[in-house]
Amino acid sequence: ATLLTGALTQFFGWRTAFILPGALGIAVGVAFLGLVADRPAAKRPEAGTARNLPRDVLVRAFAVMAVAAIAGGVTFNATTVSMPKLFDERMAQLVATPAGVGALASAVFVIGAMSQLVVGWVIDRQPLRAAFLPLAALQAPCLLLAAFASNWALLAAAVGMMFAVFGQATINDAMIARYTTDAWRSRAYAVRYIVSFGASASAVPLVALLHDYTGGFNLTYQVLAVFGLVVFLGAIAFPHRPDEVAPVPAAAE
């Protein structure tokens, strides 16, 4: 999306970058309505406790989940929205056109998205905290470095912070899967996304306000580093349960 937006803006104007994806989105929605048949609702399983975990463990896990959803949602949305503009302002030695900025940002996002595969592989074999803690520890320092870096140093910081931010999204979803029963899982995901998307909606005005206030992204990424620190403190508090991992079949190894 970032690469396409940069190219459309450079060669056809910024309006095209809104019109073309919008038209494509409408077409896909119409196709979805025509191709996907209605299905009867699945029978809801009986309610129960999540693997009979102690109440204090569940409370601690869901408290961390809420904190990670709020702080992580703001950080995810703020970094993805602001990164092309950040590159445009700080990478004059590397890129000089909208298409170049879009290509570089897209490359960073692709590398960051690969963390979801890595994290998924790890949490199939290790407790959630084993993956959550190092990702959270990486996030705040990279965000703080991005507040002041430029050119190659900024690119390195951006790769690190997006790797951590994308990977944390996988951790957040896995928390729901491991700490809720089948009967409550869909509702738990609904609450998780309401909290996350509700908080992340504040990211765009927050970025705009801080950028206008300082004339750059220094303060913006310092504030995001504080959100990253909050996520790290949540990772420290998250329960460490070696028993939460089912044995992986030999064929899957």
C-alpha positions, 0 to 999 in steps of 0.5 A, a space after each residue: 500500500 505504501 509503495 502504491 500510494 507513493 507511485 500514484 502520488 508522484 505520477 498521477 497526483 494525490 487524489 488518485 491515491 485516494 480514488 483508485 484504492 477506494 474504487 478497488 475497495 468498493 469492487 471487492 466488497 460487492 464481489 464479496 457479497 456476491 460470492 460468499 454464501 450465508 452460513 448457519 451459525 455454529 453451535 456455541 460450546 459450553 462455557 467454562 474456565 480457560 483451562 481452569 487457570 487460577 483467577 489471579 493468573 487470568 486477571 494478570 493476563 487480561 490486565 496486561 492484554 488490555 495495556 498492550 492493546 491500548 499502548 500497542 494500538 496507538 504505537 502501531 497506528 502512529 508509526 505506520 501513519 507517520 513513517 512515510 513522512 518521517 522518511 521524507 523529512 529525515 532521509 534526503 540522502 537516501 530518497 528524494 521522490 514520493 515513489 522512493 519514500 514509498 518503496 523504502 517504507 514498504 521494504 521496512 513494513 515487509 521486514 516488520 511483517 516477517 516478525 509475525 511468522 517468526 513470533 508465530 513459530 516461537 510461540 508454538 514452542 515457547 510460552 508467550 512471555 518468552 517471545 513477548 518480553 524481548 519484543 517489548 524490550 526492543 520496541 522502546 529503544 528503537 522508538 527513542 532512537 527514531 526520534 533523533 536519527 536520520 538516514 541510515 541510522 533511522 532506517 535501522 531504527 525503523 526496521 527494529 521498531 516495526 519488527 517489534 510492533 508487528 510481532 506484538 500484534 501476533 502476541 496480543 492475538 495469541 493471548 486471547 487464544 490461550 487465555 479464553 475458552 472456545 465459548 468466550 473467544 469470539 467475544 474476547 476478540 471483539 473486546 480486544 479489537 474495540 479497545 485496540 482500534 478505539 485507542 489507535 484512533 487517537 494516533 492520527 490526531 496525536 501525530 498531527 498535533 505533536 508534529 505541528 507543535 515541534 515542527 518535526 517528529 522528535 517529540 512524537 517518537 519520544 511519546 511513542 517510546 513512552 508507550 513502548 516502555 508501558 508495553 515492556 512493563 506489561 511484558 514483565 508482569 505477564 504470567 510465565 507458564 511453561 505448561 501453556 505450550 502443547 507439544 509440537 508434533 515431530 513432523 511440524 519440526 
